[in-house]
Amino acid sequence: MQPSGVNKNRFWKSREEVRAIAPTKFRFKLQAVLDYRTEQVNRARQQVAVEEQKRLAILHTIEAHADNIANALVSYRETVEMPGFNVALVQNFTHFLDRLKMQKRIQERLLEKQDKNVSQARETLKFFLMKQKSLELLRDKAEREFKTQLEHLEQQVLEEISQNRYYRDAVDKKRRDQRKKKALISA
């Protein structure tokens, strides 16, 4: 006995029945984790960009100090060559020059620290990219498996349809033969 609502003459599964067996849309179970990893990668990229900007700012400051030192030396030479040479001016200049060099060295130390910060931010980015890539590979693998399973189910449905059609053709042929026999007997 067939359940109610089922067509007796139907030999294949309807689309709804096939969809119930196999969902047509791929869903990755770890998609939320992958989204979180992508967010981490984006934040790490922003952090690398911020650290690089800080490094560039320090480099510009070092260049400015080097320019100031060069300009101070040029102006000092011009001052020394002028008449009315002053010893206090020479002493003040040496203190001024030492202060400029000290500021430049401080900025160079800051640059070394900033280089470490940049390399650390890049390592963090590299780590998060590896995590994200591994999840993307898992997603791709799961998607390929889903597609092969879906193709397998479709193949099964097609085989079932062809078998049912063959059976139906055989049953129809048998009925025709029986009708022909009846027609011959009654004739």
C-alpha positions in Angstrom: 0.0 0.0 0.0 1.3 3.4 -1.0 1.1 6.4 1.3 -1.7 8.9 0.5 -0.9 11.7 -1.9 1.6 9.6 -3.9 0.9 9.2 -7.6 0.8 5.5 -8.5 1.8 6.2 -12.1 4.9 8.2 -11.1 8.2 6.2 -11.5 10.7 9.0 -10.6 11.3 11.3 -7.7 10.0 14.8 -7.8 12.4 17.8 -7.4 11.1 18.3 -3.9 12.0 14.7 -3.0 15.5 15.1 -4.5 16.0 18.4 -2.7 15.0 16.8 0.6 17.6 14.2 0.0 20.4 16.6 -1.1 20.4 20.3 -0.4 21.3 22.2 -3.5 23.2 25.0 -1.7 26.7 24.4 -0.2 27.0 25.5 3.4 30.5 25.4 5.1 30.2 24.4 8.7 33.1 26.5 9.8 32.1 29.7 7.9 31.7 31.7 11.1 35.3 30.8 12.0 36.5 31.6 8.5 34.8 35.0 8.7 36.4 35.7 12.1 39.8 34.7 10.7 39.2 37.1 7.7 38.4 39.8 10.2 41.6 39.1 12.1 43.6 39.3 8.9 42.1 42.6 8.0 42.9 44.0 11.5 46.5 42.7 11.2 46.8 44.3 7.8 45.6 47.6 9.3 48.1 47.2 12.2 51.0 46.6 9.7 49.9 49.8 7.8 49.8 51.8 11.0 53.2 50.6 12.1 54.7 51.3 8.7 53.3 54.9 8.8 54.9 55.4 12.2 58.2 54.1 10.8 57.9 56.5 7.9 57.2 59.4 10.2 60.4 58.5 12.2 62.4 58.3 9.0 61.2 61.7 7.9 62.1 63.1 11.4 65.6 61.6 11.0 66.0 63.1 7.6 64.9 66.4 9.0 67.5 66.2 11.7 70.2 65.3 9.2 69.2 68.3 7.1 69.2 70.6 10.2 72.7 69.4 11.0 73.9 70.0 7.5 72.4 73.4 7.4 73.9 74.3 10.8 77.3 73.3 9.6 77.0 75.4 6.5 75.8 78.4 8.5 78.6 77.9 11.1 81.2 77.9 8.3 79.8 81.1 7.0 79.8 82.6 10.5 83.3 81.7 11.2 84.5 83.2 7.9 82.9 86.5 8.8 84.9 89.2 10.6 84.3 89.6 14.3 84.9 86.0 15.3 83.3 85.2 18.7 84.5 82.3 20.9 81.1 82.1 22.8 79.4 81.6 19.4 81.7 78.6 18.7 80.9 77.1 22.2 77.1 77.6 21.7 77.3 76.1 18.3 79.0 73.0 19.5 76.3 72.5 22.2 73.7 73.1 19.5 75.3 70.6 17.2 75.6 68.0 19.9 71.9 68.5 20.8 70.9 68.0 17.1 73.0 64.8 16.9 71.6 63.5 20.1 68.0 64.1 18.8 69.0 62.2 15.6 70.3 59.3 17.6 67.2 59.2 19.7 65.1 59.0 16.6 67.4 56.3 15.2 66.8 54.2 18.4 63.1 54.8 18.0 63.4 53.6 14.4 65.0 50.4 15.6 62.2 49.8 18.0 59.7 50.6 15.3 61.3 48.2 12.9 60.8 45.5 15.6 57.2 46.5 15.9 56.7 46.3 12.1 58.3 42.9 11.9 56.2 41.7 14.8 53.0 43.0 13.1 54.1 41.3 9.9 54.6 38.0 11.7 51.2 38.3 13.3 49.7 39.0 9.8 51.5 36.0 8.5 50.2 33.8 11.3 46.6 34.9 10.7 47.0 34.5 6.9 48.1 30.9 7.5 45.1 30.2 9.7 42.7 31.8 7.2 44.3 29.9 4.3 44.0 26.6 6.1 40.3 27.2 6.6 39.8 28.2 3.0 41.5 25.0 1.9 39.1 23.0 4.2 36.2 24.9 2.7 37.3 24.2 -0.9 37.7 20.6 -0.1 34.3 20.3 1.6 32.8 22.1 -1.4 34.4 19.7 -3.9 33.1 16.8 -1.8 29.6 18.3 -1.7 29.7 18.7 -5.5 30.8 15.1 -6.0 28.0 13.9 -3.6 25.5 16.0 -5.5 26.6 14.6 -8.8 26.4 11.1 -7.4 22.9 11.7 -6.2 21.9 13.2 -9.5 23.4 10.1 -11.3 21.4 7.8 -9.0 18.2 9.7 -9.8 18.9 9.5 -13.5 19.6 5.8 -13.2 16.4 5.3 -11.3 14.5 7.1 -13.9 16.0 5.0 -16.7 15.4 1.8 -14.8 11.8 2.8 -14.1 11.3 3.8 -17.8 12.8 0.5 -18.9 10.4 -1.3 -16.4 7.4 0.8 -17.6 8.3 0.0 -21.3 8.5 -3.7 -20.4 5.2 -3.6 -18.6 3.6 -1.6 -21.5 5.0 -4.1 -24.0 3.6 -7.0 -22.0 0.2 -5.4 -21.8 0.2 -4.7 -25.6 1.2 -8.3 -26.2 -1.7 -9.4 -24.0 -4.1 -7.1 -25.8 -2.9 -8.5 -29.1 -3.5 -12.1 -27.9 -6.9 -11.1 -26.7 -7.7 -9.4 -29.9 -6.5 -12.5 -31.9 -8.4 -14.9 -29.7 -11.6 -12.8 -29.8 -11.3 -12.3 -33.6 
